[in-house]
Amino acid sequence: MKCVFCGSNDSKVVDSRYLKDTAIRRRRECVKCGKRFTTYETVETNPMVVTNVYNEREPFKIEKLTESLRYATYCRDDIDVNDLADRVEKLLLGLNSQDISTHDIVKVAVDCLMELDTISALVYYTQHTDCNSFDDVRKFINQ
């Protein structure tokens, strides 16, 4: 690992700690200058590609999911949106497919939201589907 102070490529690991599920925090010491610095390593999961309703493909972005969940749960301060987004992402990864559709994301997100708050689930559903009438809302409720 390259030292952030002197640029030397020779450093040794002094301490390692596991953070959450996929991150490792490492304290390193440069062999050349003796200064210490911290690095964080994360395991890269199988990258998902999302196909949207216009048949365009783009990389899955947890930030976009988090923001749309934040919008759907804006009046629920008790819901941790980041944890919810992580849960949805894990369930999507469990589909064992690199190619997912926006429909897959909506289905998994709505299922997770239904366990927490039906109104937030309805907001998310109407935001991400062709829900244009009260009949569409009624169909969603009757599911």
PyMOL commands that set and color helices and strands:
alter all, ss='L'
color gray80, all
select helices_A, chain A and resi 62-72+81-93+102-116+118-128+134-142
alter helices_A, ss='H'
color red, helices_A
select strands_A, chain A and resi 11-19+23-30+36-42+49-51+57-59+99-101
alter strands_A, ss='S'
color yellow, strands_A
deselect
rebuild
show_as cartoon
